[in-house]
Amino acid sequence: MPPVSALVQNRELCYRAVTARDQRFDGQFVTAVRTTGIYCRPSCPAQTPHPENVDFYPTPAGAQQAGFRACRRCSPDAAPGTPGWNVTSELATRALTLIAEGVIERSGVAGLAAKLGYSTRHVNRILVAELGAGPLALARSFRARTARALLQSTAMPIADTAFASGFSSVRQFNDTIARIYGLTPSQLRREDTADQSGGGALTLQLPFRGPLNASWVQWFLAGHAVPGMETARSDSFTRGLRLPRGLASVRLRLADDHVKATLALTDLRDLMPAVARIRHLLDLDADPVAVDRALSLHPSLRPLVSGSPGIRVPGCADPTETVIRALLGQQVSRRAAITLTSRLVAQLGEEAPPIDRSETPPKVFPSAAAIAEHGRTVLSGPIRRIRSIIAAAQALDAGTLRVHPGADPAELHDTLLTCDGFGPWTASYVAMRVTRHPDIFLHGDHVVAKSLSDLSLTAADAQHWAPWRSYATMHLWWHYVRDTATRKETAAS
């Protein structure tokens, strides 16, 4: 994402962000409407003003100085601070990502604030201003949502449901369910929808906003599947997961309006972070209609979007895994990277609990500590690459390199560039996958370059696709994949 000062100078980009009402751009600038004398956040739900009636300012203070007053509906002046870090909704979004992963249950509000890089007071103030609730209330809401899904889709005993949802006691669980839903847990449960797989596995339905391009998701998962850790079939995708309290196996099946997720956990308290990881991996919280509408405004992308609506930006199941696999994949083919990763998993990975006891359980990607300690004896290839992987694993294990979904994308990118072995492409790729930021374009990517050439475009055209360049990158990848498959079929016939 460009710096704030550069962003407000690009009226077309700012207006597209306002039209899409993307909350991730709140705090980057404010929109001042000359006909009303009011300034708003980009995500304000009010009617979108005509482009000739708006001005853009980097801060609320700038709009106030020009004589505009704050919108009462979206409260754009709620966030204090300097222009460089006044990114309130983005901070709130990052905080929500971490809360959904159960950070508060494990580390408290102080742990959440530490990961975000702000004081607990500031995080609380921003969340209350943006979302109307503090971190503890938001965490309670996430726990209640998880509990409701378990009560209505599994036969798990109510006491187990309480702890699996992240509650510290059954009494707290009962009180929260009654306060939020006005029912007891038993009343909330619908016996006719209960479903519990054999072997102790749980099956949940994870909804999403359509459309979802299943062909793209299936190709990406299958095309990057690591033998021993991931199994991609025509109707399912299975893999091992490393979660905060233990290991897990997950099997995913795509349906029209939900993803059916079957999980086997070593610790039921990991259910909430497991669901958060799945949603992150598949980009289930995206608004594909808004993305497709914005990208379709550009004639160069319109055919790609209309032919493949609902493209998602794959997130990550494990930040450590994403970092190490990105380093393993530098300057080698996708197939070679998979081979190198499978060897690492085979020798250092741990066995996850089985979903189906008749099948071989998947292994889980090795921990940073295991790679730091044993990587030199397992890894093969150029010495410099091995050294970079070991250094990254040591930094991840020590906590000096912090890579997590709640990280600031620009800060993460810049931090990775200071690490040995990370070039611009690798840093951008990791930032895009880990934070799932919507506006990261992979300049210099081999496949992107080929697709651009095929479409008679250049990398300079990408500036017009902001603020959705991550999704544009996926469209270019998918174009290359389909074009390659078409050429192979033609040659074979």
Salt bridges, closest charged atoms under 4 A:
GLU12 OE2 - ARG16 NH1 2.92
ASP22 OD1 - ARG24 NE 3.26
ASP55 OD1 - ARG11 NH1 3.85
ASP55 OD1 - ARG34 NH1 2.73
GLU101 OE2 - ARG277 NE 3.20
GLU105 OE2 - ARG143 NH1 2.38
GLU130 OE2 - ARG41 NH2 2.35
GLU230 OE2 - ARG239 NH1 3.01
GLU230 OE1 - ARG325 NH1 3.49
ASP257 OD1 - HIS258 ND1 2.91
ASP267 OD2 - ARG269 NH2 2.82
ASP283 OD1 - ARG436 NH1 2.52
ASP285 OD1 - ARG279 NH2 2.83
GLU321 OE1 - ARG239 NH2 2.63
GLU321 OE2 - ARG325 NH1 3.02
GLU350 OE2 - ARG242 NH2 2.79
GLU359 OE1 - ARG251 NH2 2.51
GLU373 OE2 - HIS374 NE2 3.68
ASP408 OD2 - ARG94 NH1 3.98
ASP414 OD1 - HIS413 ND1 3.26
ASP439 OD1 - ARG469 NE 2.84
ASP454 OD2 - HIS479 NE2 2.57
ASP483 OD2 - ARG487 NE 3.10
